[in-house]
Amino acid sequence: MWEAILKSAIIYVRQKFTHINRKDDFKMTNNFYSAEQVAEILMVSKPTAYRIIKKVNDELSGRGYITINGKVSIKFFHEKFYN
């Protein structure tokens, strides 16, 4: 009996989570701007955009957030530049 329950649970999990491995079915919304996008938005060069991202990420790190080099949170970027 337990073997049948376990087998059906494994089948359920496989069906539920197989889409994660398929690129077409699994789309994540982009929550970050790249340096190229920041440069375009602020009309600055890419090196300047990287410096801006570093400053913004340093502030986020100081607040205890994990940051990604060369990318900046869209939400925090708009908060810093448009509020």
C-alpha positions as CSV (number, residue, x, y, z in Angstrom):
1,M,0.0,0.0,0.0
2,W,2.7,2.5,0.9
3,E,4.5,1.6,-2.2
4,A,1.5,2.6,-4.3
5,I,1.1,5.9,-2.4
6,L,4.8,6.7,-2.8
7,K,4.7,5.9,-6.5
8,S,1.7,8.2,-7.1
9,A,3.4,11.0,-5.1
10,I,6.5,10.7,-7.2
11,I,4.4,10.8,-10.4
12,Y,2.6,13.9,-9.1
13,V,5.8,15.7,-8.2
14,R,7.3,14.9,-11.6
15,Q,4.2,16.2,-13.4
16,K,4.0,19.3,-11.3
17,F,7.6,20.4,-11.6
18,T,8.8,19.2,-15.0
19,H,8.0,22.6,-16.5
20,I,10.9,24.1,-14.6
21,N,13.4,22.4,-16.9
22,R,11.6,23.6,-20.1
23,K,12.7,27.1,-21.1
24,D,9.5,27.8,-23.1
25,D,7.1,26.9,-20.3
26,F,9.0,28.5,-17.4
27,K,9.3,32.3,-17.7
28,M,10.4,34.4,-14.8
29,T,9.7,38.1,-14.8
30,N,12.8,40.3,-14.9
31,N,13.2,42.2,-11.6
32,F,16.6,43.7,-12.5
33,Y,18.1,46.3,-14.8
34,S,21.4,45.5,-16.5
35,A,24.1,48.1,-16.9
36,E,23.1,48.5,-20.5
37,Q,19.6,49.3,-19.5
38,V,20.7,51.7,-16.8
39,A,23.0,53.5,-19.3
40,E,20.1,53.9,-21.7
41,I,17.6,55.1,-19.1
42,L,20.0,57.7,-17.6
43,M,21.7,58.5,-20.9
44,V,25.1,57.8,-19.6
45,S,28.0,55.6,-20.7
46,K,28.2,52.0,-19.6
47,P,31.1,52.5,-17.3
48,T,29.1,55.3,-15.5
49,A,26.1,53.0,-15.3
50,Y,28.3,50.3,-13.6
51,R,29.5,52.9,-11.1
52,I,25.9,53.9,-10.4
53,I,24.9,50.3,-10.0
54,K,27.8,49.7,-7.6
55,K,26.7,52.6,-5.4
56,V,23.1,51.5,-5.4
57,N,24.0,47.9,-4.6
58,D,26.4,49.0,-1.9
59,E,23.4,50.8,-0.2
60,L,21.3,47.7,-0.6
61,S,24.0,45.5,0.9
62,G,24.2,47.9,3.8
63,R,20.5,47.2,4.4
64,G,21.2,43.5,4.4
65,Y,20.1,42.6,0.9
66,I,21.9,40.3,-1.4
67,T,22.9,42.0,-4.7
68,I,24.1,40.9,-8.1
69,N,27.1,42.7,-9.6
70,G,26.2,44.5,-12.8
71,K,22.5,44.4,-12.1
72,V,20.2,46.6,-9.9
73,S,16.7,46.0,-8.5
74,I,14.2,47.8,-10.7
75,K,12.1,48.6,-7.6
76,F,15.0,50.1,-5.7
77,F,16.4,51.9,-8.8
78,H,13.1,53.7,-9.3
79,E,12.9,54.5,-5.6
80,K,16.4,56.1,-5.7
81,F,16.0,58.0,-9.0
82,Y,12.3,58.9,-9.3
83,N,11.2,59.6,-5.7
